[in-house]
Amino acid sequence: MRFLEFYFENFRGIASSHFKLSKSSKKAVHVLVGLNESGKTTILEGINHFRTNPNLRKKNAASNFKTEQDFQAMLPISKRSIFNGKITISGKVELEDDDILLIKEFLKAEFGFIESNITKEFSIESQIKFENSKREKVTNIWNIKYAGRKRKGSTPFKLLTDEDWLKATNFVETLVPSIIYFPYDLFDFPDIIQLEVFDQTKKGAPLPNRQNFYYKVFEDVLRAIDSRLRIETHILARTKSSDPSDKQNLSALLVKI
């Protein structure tokens, strides 16, 4: 799966803007060029705020923001004093052949579809509604559709809806590429990234703020390699293990990092 474009409305200094990635060729690198204070960093921060969560009933969309101040930082600068409206951040993505194959296998296993049709290009939109410059509501909208049938021939295709649609979309969400934003102050890199609290008397306590930031950066790097990777399971547990196979698997992962 790859991103085709991003759209921002009422985000900080951006009233409305499309950031289109090349569709004619699958380039791996895109460069933002512009004068100082022209909005390059704002675009990157907007992409960083892009959220994919399709199920706001079971997962809190606000949990990806550290504090209410993060929402406040998103307010349109010219309307900050009293903003009654919504901020929109959306991304358009395209499924690749491997993604379609995985989704079809999922639909077959979950719903018994031997044939299925899936929207190849679709958008994921996050809307944050404000009243008197205070966050009121977060809404995420996916416009992807799935249809399938359990028998070939003249059997009509069935469109997934409600809980079935949500189950399929939760799976598709795992295929969305990770977005990793490295702010400029990242280059003030620490000599050691602490991955757990060493003092047993403080076991379970949070890491210091600066170390917590780099912990999350390291976590993002892992998930960019494979969304199933976890620090606790694939780094810490293998480091402490006496099993030679765990050491080999850890070494293989560190090479990828």
MOKA-V188192 format. One record per residue. RES is the residue in one small letter. OMEGA is omega in whole degrees, 0 to 359 (999 if undefined). D_FIRST is the distance of its C-alpha to the first C-alpha in Angstrom with 2 decimals. Layout:
res: {RES;RES}
omega: {OMEGA;OMEGA}
d_first: {D_FIRST;D_FIRST}
This chain:
res: {m;r;f;l;e;f;y;f;e;n;f;r;g;i;a;s;s;h;f;k;l;s;k;s;s;k;k;a;v;h;v;l;v;g;l;n;e;s;g;k;t;t;i;l;e;g;i;n;h;f;r;t;n;p;n;l;r;k;k;n;a;a;s;n;f;k;t;e;q;d;f;q;a;m;l;p;i;s;k;r;s;i;f;n;g;k;i;t;i;s;g;k;v;e;l;e;d;d;d;i;l;l;i;k;e;f;l;k;a;e;f;g;f;i;e;s;n;i;t;k;e;f;s;i;e;s;q;i;k;f;e;n;s;k;r;e;k;v;t;n;i;w;n;i;k;y;a;g;r;k;r;k;g;s;t;p;f;k;l;l;t;d;e;d;w;l;k;a;t;n;f;v;e;t;l;v;p;s;i;i;y;f;p;y;d;l;f;d;f;p;d;i;i;q;l;e;v;f;d;q;t;k;k;g;a;p;l;p;n;r;q;n;f;y;y;k;v;f;e;d;v;l;r;a;i;d;s;r;l;r;i;e;t;h;i;l;a;r;t;k;s;s;d;p;s;d;k;q;n;l;s;a;l;l;v;k;i}
omega: {179;178;177;180;173;179;180;176;180;179;180;182;182;177;179;182;171;174;187;173;184;178;183;179;184;181;182;184;176;185;173;181;179;178;174;179;180;175;182;181;179;178;180;178;177;177;179;180;178;181;185;188;182;187;183;179;185;179;182;182;181;185;179;177;186;183;176;178;178;175;180;180;180;185;175;188;184;183;187;184;176;182;175;183;182;172;180;173;182;177;176;183;178;176;175;186;180;179;182;179;180;181;179;177;178;180;178;182;185;188;178;181;175;173;181;176;184;175;184;176;180;180;175;187;176;179;178;183;180;173;184;177;177;180;180;188;175;180;175;185;173;178;179;179;177;175;181;176;185;178;178;179;185;179;181;176;179;179;179;179;172;186;178;177;182;179;179;182;175;177;181;180;180;181;181;181;177;174;183;183;179;179;186;183;177;184;168;192;180;178;181;172;182;184;175;178;184;182;184;179;180;182;182;179;180;176;174;187;183;179;178;178;182;172;181;176;180;178;178;179;178;184;175;176;179;185;181;184;179;181;185;186;191;176;186;183;179;178;183;184;176;181;181;180;176;179;178;180;177;180;179;179;181;176;178;180;999}
d_first: {0.00;3.77;7.04;9.64;12.59;14.54;17.86;20.85;24.17;27.24;25.55;28.35;29.48;26.89;28.28;25.36;22.75;19.48;17.60;15.72;13.51;14.22;12.87;15.36;14.05;11.08;13.20;12.65;15.45;16.51;20.08;21.84;25.44;28.22;31.62;32.40;31.89;29.81;26.90;24.49;24.65;24.44;21.08;19.75;21.43;19.99;16.38;17.64;18.97;15.74;15.68;13.50;16.35;16.93;20.31;22.87;25.68;24.87;23.17;24.66;22.33;25.02;24.83;22.21;24.91;27.91;30.62;31.53;32.05;28.32;28.25;31.37;29.81;27.31;30.21;30.85;33.55;35.90;35.86;35.93;39.55;38.82;35.35;35.04;31.65;27.98;25.37;21.99;18.73;15.64;12.12;10.45;6.76;5.61;4.58;5.24;8.59;8.34;6.42;9.15;11.70;11.32;11.62;14.51;16.14;16.07;17.60;20.12;21.15;21.47;22.84;24.10;22.10;22.63;20.91;18.19;16.45;13.27;12.34;9.55;9.65;10.94;12.27;13.04;16.53;18.89;22.57;25.34;28.76;31.83;35.53;38.08;35.43;34.66;31.38;31.96;28.73;24.96;22.85;19.13;18.04;15.05;15.55;13.50;15.89;16.45;19.49;21.03;24.42;26.30;28.42;28.10;30.47;31.46;30.02;28.19;24.59;24.50;22.28;21.19;22.83;23.99;23.60;21.78;19.12;18.93;18.71;15.70;13.96;14.96;13.14;9.82;10.49;10.55;6.88;6.31;6.74;10.54;12.62;15.78;18.65;21.62;24.66;27.45;29.70;27.43;29.49;32.43;31.10;33.33;34.91;33.83;30.96;32.54;30.41;33.17;36.63;39.25;42.28;42.72;44.84;41.81;39.32;36.62;37.34;34.50;33.94;35.47;33.38;32.63;31.75;29.62;27.53;26.94;26.36;23.36;22.18;22.56;20.75;17.73;17.89;18.02;15.00;12.98;14.24;13.63;13.35;16.44;18.66;21.59;24.46;27.18;26.16;24.78;26.84;29.99;30.83;30.42;32.48;35.27;35.19;37.94;35.98;35.44;32.19;30.79;31.89;30.20;26.89;27.30;28.10;25.01;22.84;24.90;24.38;20.58;21.27}
